[in-house]
Amino acid sequence: METLLVTLAAVAVAGFVLFKAIHIIPQATAGVVERLGRYHRTLSPGLNLVLPFVDRLKRTVDLREQVVSFPPQPVVTSDNLVVSVDTVVHLRVVDAKAATYEVSDFLTGVEQLTVTTLRNVIGDMELERVLTSRDEINTELRVALDGAGSWGIKVGRVRLKAIQPSAEIQESMERQIRADRDRKAALLAADGQKQAAILSAEGLKQAAVLKARGEAEAVVLRAQADAEAKAVRAKGEADAIGMVFRAIHDGKPDQRLLAYQYLRTLPEIAKGDANKVWIVPSEMAKAVENLGGLFSTKEKTAEETG
């Protein structure tokens, strides 16, 4: 019976010792082991054996990237305006020993380093530049937080989640934005009216030019038409005169017949629009005399015949 109890006790002690000697470390985690109170080694993921009662697993450190959002921090700009800044830091532990022994709490250390850097960076900027220079601030923050490398921390990215001015500043900025928007709208309206006036004037000018050009062309065309009509009429009259002349010439007229035809032509000459004053030519008397002789001859001939 005593042997059984001793055996059971020995098995229990061996099991307890084995339990204390075996440590299973999860993936993406590192275990920091101390031997007699001093750092001994870092356990990798998987099954690890340590000396019971001599080695002690102080802590396990998460090696995955952590996204840490810090509470808003009041920061004063160079123009003495207070803004509240929210930051998000992406960090990862690359040295479990340094993260354990170089700083008591690396997350608190990163937060305080972030706040200090924010106050230094934003303190040299005016509010307007702060609101438009997020990338510049992010870059300076990341460079400054690289100093946390001595803590076994690697900072990947730093982002400003929000930059929130006070209510009074926001109201002032909104009034300024509205004033700028109204001014731009007035400038655009004035420019639109100016362009419309210019286009209207150009349109009237082109219309007047086209109208004048059309009237000039119409005058030219009418003049050409009148000239052509006159030329056609003159040619017709010339042809008619030529025909009459040839007919008279072919008929071998005497002086009295020519005088008669001359008297018949005189009324036609008087019908012209330009003939305001009609002057009887000296030849007319001679023509009348010849015509009178013609009629006298005809009467004598008729009497003799009768």
Order of alpha helices (4+ residues) and beta strands (2+ residues): alpha-beta-beta-beta-beta-beta-beta-beta-alpha-alpha-alpha-alpha-beta-alpha-alpha-alpha
